[in-house]
């Protein structure tokens, strides 16, 4: 017989490691903080080592526990897919997708209506991460991350390119009418808007535009790009934004690219999913759909 850890404790542990919070894990699972704590203690006793350490008000998984949680999540994913493959063929499927916030808001979600129209039996549930460097975790079927599709990038996973990525200057059409930018030197009349999560965007664009001496212009910085993008739309200044991710915003006249010929190449986005996953071809089909959207951008 297999000598397995307590499965319910494993399920609770995986959520607690993913959220770094017993309270959030309890809310997701419908359990009290104390129930989560007791199950974690049970698993720690079975393993003979601590799984979490306190950092401020949060309980953070140790490095060994984080690696263990990732494997547990993949195992639960495979178990779920195997169970669904043995279930009713016409049953509604849930596809869990993790993506960086800006990618989800500006590119993926606006296109999901088309996918749902062609796949009414599938419900796509999108969760977001605040950075493209977020590690892979269990509990999702497909993860979108910035990266390159090569064999050693993510072991035991398929990695498929889904979107190229170049940066260019962006601004609101209303601000352009007030203070047009027709040449790189014209940005001197504007405030530069920047994002902490996209450090170096302005220096790279200024270098490509041949005006690195303008790096000292007034600058306002926000924590995440989706906040910066909104500030650009509101006319608070000019920013650097990714194409084709903002193509819909430009087509809908929320934003414009005044100097589209000046571009900076950046690492694109890839879809990542387990090699053992999807006996019913759901994940492969969804990733193929993602990749096809790149050609329609």
C-alpha positions in Angstrom: 0.0 0.0 0.0 1.1 3.6 -0.7 2.2 5.5 2.4 0.5 8.8 1.5 0.3 12.0 3.6 -3.2 13.0 4.7 -4.9 14.1 1.4 -7.2 16.7 3.0 -4.2 18.3 4.7 -2.4 18.3 1.4 -5.3 20.1 -0.3 -5.3 22.8 2.4 -1.5 23.1 2.5 -1.4 23.7 -1.3 -3.9 26.6 -1.0 -2.1 28.1 2.1 1.2 28.0 0.3 -0.2 29.6 -2.8 -1.9 32.4 -0.9 0.7 32.8 1.9 -2.2 33.3 4.3 -4.1 30.9 6.5 -7.0 33.3 6.5 -7.1 33.5 2.7 -6.8 29.8 2.4 -9.7 29.4 4.9 -11.8 31.8 2.9 -11.1 30.0 -0.4 -11.9 26.6 1.2 -14.7 27.6 3.5 -12.8 26.8 6.6 -11.8 28.7 9.8 -8.3 29.9 10.4 -8.0 27.4 13.2 -9.1 24.5 11.0 -6.4 25.5 8.4 -3.8 25.7 11.1 -4.7 22.3 12.6 -4.4 20.6 9.1 -1.1 22.3 8.5 0.1 21.1 11.9 -1.0 17.5 11.0 0.9 17.6 7.8 4.0 19.0 9.5 3.8 16.2 12.0 3.6 13.6 9.3 6.6 15.1 7.4 8.6 15.9 10.5 9.4 19.5 9.6 8.0 23.0 9.6 6.3 24.1 6.4 5.6 27.8 7.2 7.4 30.7 8.9 5.7 33.9 10.0 6.7 37.0 8.1 4.8 39.9 9.6 1.1 38.9 9.7 1.5 36.3 7.0 2.5 32.6 7.1 4.9 32.0 4.3 5.9 28.6 3.0 9.6 27.7 3.4 11.6 27.1 0.2 11.3 23.3 0.6 7.5 23.7 1.2 7.1 25.9 -1.9 8.7 23.3 -4.1 6.5 20.6 -2.4 3.4 22.7 -2.9 4.2 23.1 -6.6 4.4 19.3 -7.0 1.2 18.8 -4.9 -0.6 21.3 -7.2 0.5 19.5 -10.3 -0.6 16.2 -8.8 -4.0 17.6 -8.0 -4.2 19.0 -11.5 -3.5 15.6 -13.0 -6.0 13.9 -10.7 -8.7 16.4 -11.6 -8.1 15.9 -15.4 -8.1 12.2 -15.0 -11.4 12.4 -13.1 -12.9 14.6 -15.7 -11.7 12.3 -18.5 -13.6 9.4 -16.7 -16.7 11.6 -16.2 -19.5 12.7 -18.4 -18.1 13.7 -21.8 -20.6 16.6 -22.2 -20.2 18.0 -18.7 -19.2 21.7 -18.4 -15.5 22.1 -18.0 -13.7 24.7 -16.0 -10.4 26.0 -17.4 -8.2 27.9 -14.9 -5.8 30.4 -16.4 -3.2 32.5 -14.5 -1.9 35.6 -16.2 -0.1 38.9 -15.4 -2.7 41.5 -14.5 -2.1 43.8 -17.5 -2.1 40.9 -20.0 -5.3 39.6 -18.5 -7.0 43.0 -18.5 -5.9 44.5 -21.8 -5.5 41.4 -24.1 -6.9 38.1 -22.8 -10.3 39.1 -21.2 -11.5 41.3 -24.1 -11.1 38.3 -26.4 -12.6 35.6 -24.2 -16.1 36.2 -25.5 -15.0 34.7 -28.9 -13.6 31.6 -27.2 -16.8 31.1 -25.1 -19.0 31.5 -28.2 -17.1 28.6 -29.9 -16.8 26.6 -26.6 -20.0 27.0 -24.6 -19.2 24.0 -22.5 -16.0 25.5 -21.1 -15.9 28.2 -18.4 -12.5 30.0 -18.4 -11.7 31.3 -14.9 -8.9 33.9 -14.9 -6.7 34.7 -11.9 -4.0 37.4 -12.0 -0.5 37.8 -10.7 1.2 41.2 -10.2 4.4 40.3 -12.0 5.4 38.3 -15.0 8.2 36.7 -12.9 5.6 35.1 -10.6 6.6 31.4 -10.1 4.4 28.6 -11.3 2.0 27.2 -8.7 -0.6 24.6 -8.6 -4.3 25.2 -8.9 -4.3 26.5 -12.5 -4.4 24.7 -15.9 -2.5 27.2 -18.0 -0.1 29.9 -16.9 0.8 32.9 -19.1 4.2 34.3 -18.3 6.8 36.4 -20.1 9.5 34.1 -21.4 11.0 32.2 -24.3 9.8 28.8 -25.5 12.7 26.5 -25.2 12.9 23.0 -23.7 14.7 23.9 -20.5 12.7 27.0 -19.5 10.0 25.2 -17.5 10.8 21.5 -16.8 7.9 19.0 -17.3 5.8 21.6 -19.1 4.7 22.5 -22.6 5.7 26.0 -23.5 4.0 27.7 -26.4 4.6 31.3 -27.7 1.3 33.2 -27.6 2.2 36.9 -28.0 5.1 39.0 -29.3 6.0 42.2 -27.4 7.4 45.5 -28.5 7.3 48.8 -26.5 6.4 52.1 -28.0 5.3 55.6 -26.9 1.7 55.9 -25.8 -0.5 58.9 -24.9 -4.2 59.9 -24.9 -5.7 61.4 -28.1 -6.9 64.4 -26.1 -3.4 65.2 -24.8 -2.1 64.8 -28.3 -4.5 67.4 -29.6 -3.3 69.8 -26.8 0.4 69.1 -27.1 1.2 66.9 -30.2 4.2 64.7 -30.4 5.5 64.6 -34.0 9.2 64.0 -33.2 11.1 62.6 -30.2 12.1 66.0 -29.0 8.5 67.0 -28.5 8.3 64.8 -25.4 10.1 67.6 -23.6 6.7 69.3 -23.1 5.3 66.3 -21.2 5.5 64.4 -17.9 6.9 60.9 -18.2 4.8 58.2 -16.5 6.6 55.0 -15.4 6.0 51.7 -13.7 8.0 50.0 -11.0 7.2 46.6 -12.5 8.6 47.8 -15.9 11.9 49.4 -14.8 14.1 50.7 -17.7 11.2 51.2 -20.2 11.9 54.9 -20.6 15.7 54.6 -20.8 15.5 52.0 -23.5 12.9 54.0 -25.5 14.9 57.3 -25.2 18.0 55.5 -26.4 16.1 54.0 -29.4 14.6 57.4 -30.1 18.0 59.1 -30.1 17.2 61.5 -27.2 18.8 59.9 -24.1 19.5 63.4 -22.8 15.8 63.9 -22.0 15.9 61.2 -19.3 15.8 64.0 -16.7 12.3 65.2 -17.6 9.6 65.3 -14.9 8.5 61.8 -14.1 5.7 60.2 -12.1 6.0 56.6 -11.1 3.3 54.0 -10.3 3.6 50.5 -8.8 2.1 48.5 -11.7 1.7 49.1 -15.4 -2.1 48.8 -15.4 -2.2 51.9 -13.2 0.3 53.7 -15.4 -1.8 52.9 -18.5 -4.9 54.3 -16.9 -3.0 57.5 -16.0 -1.9 57.8 -19.6 -5.5 57.4 -20.8 -6.6 60.1 -18.3 -4.0 62.5 -19.9 -1.7 62.8 -16.9 1.3 62.3 -19.0 2.9 60.0 -21.6 4.1 56.5 -21.2 5.7 53.5 -22.7 3.4 50.6 -23.5 3.4 47.2 -25.2 2.1 46.3 -28.6 0.1 44.4 -29.7 -1.2 44.1 -26.2 -2.7 47.6 -26.4 -4.0 47.2 -29.9 -7.7 47.2 -28.8 -7.1 50.4 -26.7 -5.6 52.1 -29.7 -8.4 50.8 -32.1 -11.0 52.1 -29.6 -9.3 55.5 -29.4 -8.5 55.3 -25.7 -4.8 55.5 -26.5 -2.6 56.4 -29.4 1.0 55.7 -30.5 2.3 59.0 -31.8 5.7 57.6 -32.9 4.9 54.0 -33.8 8.0 53.5 -35.8 10.2 53.8 -32.7 9.9 50.4 -31.0 11.9 48.5 -28.4 11.9 44.7 -28.6 10.9 42.9 -25.4 10.5 39.3 -24.4 7.1 38.0 -25.4 4.5 35.9 -23.6 4.2 32.1 -23.5 1.6 29.7 -22.3 2.8 27.0 -19.9 0.9 23.8 -19.0 1.9 20.4 -17.7 3.1 17.8 -20.2 0.9 15.1 -18.7 -2.2 17.2 -18.8 -5.4 17.1 -20.8 -6.3 13.7 -22.1 -9.4 15.4 -23.6 -7.2 18.0 -25.5 -8.9 20.9 -23.7 -5.6 22.7 -22.8 -4.0 22.1 -26.1 -7.1 23.5 -27.8 -7.2 26.6 -25.6 -3.4 27.3 -26.1 -3.8 26.9 -29.9 -6.7 29.5 -29.7 -4.4 31.8 -27.7 -1.7 31.5 -30.3 -4.2 32.2 -33.2 -5.2 35.4 -31.5 -1.7 36.7 -31.9 -2.2 36.7 -35.7 -5.5 38.6 -35.3 -4.0 41.4 -33.1 
